[in-house]
């Protein structure tokens, strides 16, 4: 199922200065559109790029030289040739297999292509595994933005086959785009004019706005500097506020104890808590790791579904009837402790309901539900292995500190066409 749901908020921003300070980071009056899978995402983002007049900013973890990648390449080349400033930031691991010819055609057309933390292969193996640029952001003309978990690859389309990914993104129009634009431009290494909100980054942004008008959007991100746990804290805070329902659909689920405890506590106080996990994972370890946590959650009433139709790649959640989040961050040690990630938080009743209905279709029609009382067979083995796996994975980010230290960098790609 492909969904394109939009909601236009008509409420005006609050005038009270104190309320604005309390709601720091939240932007009111936005239009939010849910894009499910590549069938909804690619046409929307490609059309916005085709209409671009001034600027296209793009960050992605993966770009493949398949039918999606070649269509994107053609659109970016055409935009650059008509005078649009195009800046493309690619992860050096996720895009490490792109050919020099593919990148050279972009650069020769005037596209500014840069790789995040590239590294040469060692005996044919990529070694730059950690602290990846995992964000997926597109901003066009500082007027419309796209953010979510969808990469530019054909495996996000249904016709890819059984391995096609189930995923989500959002299209945002309105005041929040200015924050996304400023963030994407700054992360690309370009100098930007200081916005009021960005001068106050030492402060803790509001995780739960005082105003409940629809159309509220807030950009939230994690880096390895001052915002190491912002996304995790947003989840924890929202779960602590939950009164009615929680639905979390996440591809790689192995969060820390604090987040697990809030999930369990919400269920204990009567909140309907549903988790949608991978049943057909593209990484088997992800399924095994998540299952280590099932007993802890099931015994307190959390309902766990495993999505079995195809690999789940989504990173979305909702709380009650108006809070949602969509973005690039998984709930595992890589995303919560190492990678560069970005989500949006959304306070909007209509968007929340549409996301809920989409996830309910998955849970009802394409998932198997884990039994509340699992068989005690081999419980001691599971407990022992679960304990070991849990602590190894939770301390894994710290262990990477033993690796040779380096400062990740953006390296501009320079075409070698002039050498031929």
N, C-alpha and C positions, 0 to 999 in steps of 0.2 A: 504494500500500500504506500502511495506517495501522497504527502499532505502538503498543501500550501495554504496556510491559515494566516490571515492578517487582522490586526485590530488597530484602529486609529483612536488615540486618546484625544479628548477635546478639553480636558481640564487645563487651566493655566497654572504656571509655576507659582509656588507660594511666594508672597512678598515679604514675609517676616524674616528678618536677617538671622535671628536666633534659630528659627526652624531650618533655615538653609545651612547653618553651621552644623546642627544636629544631623542633618541629612547629607553631609558632605560626601561627595562621590556619586550620589544618585542624581540622574538627570530625568526630569519629568517631560511628559508630552511627546513620547516616541511612538512610532509605528513599528510593530514587531511582527515578522512573518516567519513561521516555522517551515523549514525545508527538510523534508525527509528523503534521504538517499540521494544518489547522484541524479536520478530522474527529475527531481525538483531543484536540486542545488545548481548543477552545471548550467542549465538554460538561464537561470536567474543571474548568476554571476557573469556568464559570458555576454549576456545582453547588456548588462551594466557596463562592462568593459567596452563593448562595441559603441556604446553611446558616450564614452568618456571624452571630455573636451580638454581637460587640463592635466590630470594626474591619476595614475594607478599605482597603488602600493600593495604588494603581495608578499605574504610570508607563508611558507608551507614546509611541512616535514618531508613529504614525499611528492615527487613529480616523476612520472614514468614516461618513457617514449612509446606510448600506446595511443589509441585513438583520442583519448581525452587530452593527453599531453600534447599531441600534435595540433589539436584544435586550439588549445590554450596558446601554444607557441605562435600559431598564425594570427590569432587575435592580438596578442601583445606586439608582434612585429608590425602589424597594420596600424595599431594605435601609435607606436613610436614614430612610424614614418609620416603620420599626419601631424606630428608635433606634440603629442601627449608625453609628459614626463612619466616614464615607467621604471619603477624600482622593484626588483624581484629578489627576495632573500630566501635562500634555500639551505636546508640543513645538509652539512657535509657528509653525514652518515646516511640519512634517508634518501638523499639524491646523489649518493656517491657513484652510482652506475650510469649517470647521464653521460653521453658521449660529448667530447669536445666539439664535434660538428653541430650537435643540437644546441649547445650553449653558445657556440660561436655565431650561429645564425641570429640568435637573439641580440648578442652584443654588437654585431655588425650593423643591425638595424637601429641601434641607439638605445636599446634596453640596458639599464644598469643592473647587471647580474652580480650577485655576491653570494659566497658560500660561507655558512657559519661553521667555524671550527673544522675545516677539512683536514684530512690526514692521509698520508700515503699508505698503501696496503703493505702488510708484512706477510711475506710468503703467500701472497694472493688473498689475504684475509684483512678485512677492514678492522681497525683496532680502536677507532674513536667511538666507543659504545656509550659513553656517559655524558651527562650534562648537555643533552641535545636541544636544539631549537624545535620544539614539538608543537608550537602554535600553528593555527590555520586562520589567517586573517587576510581579508581583502578590503581595501577602502578605495572608493572611486570618487574623484572630484570632491573629496571631503563632504560628500552629500549622502552617500549610502555605504553601508559596511556589511560585511559578511564575516561570521565567526562561528566556529563549531569544531567538529571532529573529522570532517571530510577532506581527504587529500585529493590531489589532482591525478587520479588514476582510474582506469576502467574497472577495477574491482569494486567500485562503489555503484556499479550499474547492474541491474538484474540480469541482463543478457550475458554477463560474465560467467554465469553458471552457479553451481552449488556453493562456490567459495565467495560469491558476491557479499559484500559487507552490509550490515544494517546499521545506519548511522543518521546523525542529525546535525543541522546547522540552523542559524537564524540570519535573516536579513533585517537590518535596523536602519530606519530613517528617522531623523529628528536630532535633538540636541546631543544625545549620547554619541553620535557619530564624531563630534568634535574631539571627544576624549579618545576614541578609537584611532582617529586620524593622527592626533598628536602623539599617541603612544607608538603607532606603527612607524611614523616618520622618525621619531627619536630612536627607536630600536634599529632603524636602518642606518644609523650613524650620521644622519643629517641634523644640522642645527635647526632648532625650532624656537618660535617665540614662546615665552613662558606664559602659560595660562594660570589663572588664580589657583585652581585646584591642584595644579602640579607643583606649585610653590610650597604646598603644605604636606608633602609626602612623608614628612617625619611624623605626622599625626596618624592615628589609627582611623581609617575611613569608617563611616557608619556601615554596619553590617545589616541593620534592620531599621529602615527609615521610619520617622515618626508619622509621615503622611502615607496614606494608603491609596492615593489616586492611581488609577490604571496608567500604564505607559511608562512607569518608572524603570530605568535601566542603569546599571552600574557596571563598569569594566572592573574586573578583578584579575590579578595575575600573580604568578610566582616567579622569582628569580633567585639567584644565589647570593644576593646582597641584602637588601632591606626588606624584601617581601618573600621570605622563605616559606612562610606558612599561611599566607593570606587566604588561599583557596580552601585549605583544610579548616581554618578557623571559620570561614563562611558556612561550610557544611555543618560544623559543630554548633554554631550559633542558631542556624535555622532549625536543626533537629531539636535543640533545647526549647524552641518556641512552638513546636508542632503540637496541635490539639486534636486534629481530625485524621489526617492521612499523610503518609510519606511514601513516595515511589522513587526508587533509585535504580536506574539502568546504567550499568557501567561495565565496560569490556574487561578491565583488569582490576579486580577487587581484592585488595589486601591492605586495608588501611591500618593505622595505628590504633592503640587501645582506646584512646580518648574518643575517637570517632565511633569505634565499635560500641563503646559504652553508651554513647548518646543514642545510637540506633536501638540498642537493647532497652534503655531506659524509656524511650518513646513507646515501645511496644508494651512495656510493663505498666505504663500509666493509661493504657487503653487506646493508644493511637494505632490505626491500621497501617502497618508497615509492610511494604512489599519490596523485595529486591529482585531485579531481573539480571541474571548472570549469563555467562557463556555456557551453552551446552554443546556447541560445535566450534570450539576455539581454533583460531589460527596458530595459537601458541599453547600447546598442551599443558605446560607448567602453570599457565594462568588458571586453568580449570582446577588443577590439583591443589594449587595454593588456596583458591577461594573455598574449596570444599573442606579445607582444614578448619574453617571458621563456622561451618554450618551448625554443628551441635550447640555451640555457644549461643547462637542467635535463635535457632529453632525452639529451644526449650523455654524461651521467654515470649513466644508468640509471633516472632517475625516470620512472614511468609516468603519463601524463597522459590523463585521460578528459574529454570534453566531454559534459555531460548535455543531451540533445536533446529530451526529451519535453515539457518546459515550463520556464519560468524557474526557475533555482535561486536560492533566497533563504537557504539554510542557512549557518550559521557554526559548524561542528562539526569536531572532529578527535579522533583517538585515536593512542596510541603503545603499542606492544607489546600486552600482554593485560590491562592494568588501569588505564591513565591515559586520561582523556577530558576534553574541554572542550566546553561548549555555552553559547551566549550570543548577544549582540547585535553583537559586534565582527567586522567584516570585516577582511581583511588588505590594506588599502589606505590611502593617506595620510589620507583623511577619518577613518576609524575609529582608526587608530594614532597620529594626530597632532593631531586637532581635536575629534572628537565625544566626548560623555560616553557611556561604554560600560560594560557589566557582563557578565561570564561567571561560570560556576562551573567549577572544576576538580574532577574526580571520580576517586578511586582505588577502583575496584570491578570485579572480574573479570566478573561477570554483565552489568553495564551495558555495559562495554566490548565484550563479545561480541555483545550485541544490536545495539548501534550499528554494529559492524563488519558484521554480517549484513545490516542495512538498507542500508548504503552499498554492499555487494557486489552487492545486487540492482540498485541503480541502475547501477553500473559495468558489470555483465554484460548487463543487458537493455535499458538505455535510454541508453547512451552510445556515442559513437564514440571510439576510442582513437587518439591521435596516433601516427603512425609514428616509429620510433626514428631513422630516417634520412630527414629531410625533403628535398625537392627543392632543389637549390642555386640554382634559378632566382631571380633578383632578390635574391640573398643580400646584396649590397652595399647595395641600397636598404633592405632590412629592417634591416640592421645600423645604418645611419645613422639611419633613422627611430626604431628601437628605442632607440638611444642618446639621441636628443633627447627622446622621450616619457618615457623612464625618468627622466631628470634633471629635466625640467620637473615631473613628477608628484611626485617625491621632494622637490623644493624648494618645491612648491606651498604647504605649510603656512607656511613662512617668508615666502613672498610675500604671504600674507594679512595679515602684520604691517604691510604698507603701508596697509591699509585703516584707516578711522577706528576708533580703539580704543574699546571700550565694555565694561562689565561685564555679562555676561548676568544676567538676573534672572527670578525667578518672580513673575508678576503675577496676583493673584487676579481671577477673573472675577466681576463683580457684575451680577446680573440687573437689567434696566431695567424690570421689570414694574411697579414702583411709579410709573413715570413716565407710564403709560398711563391 
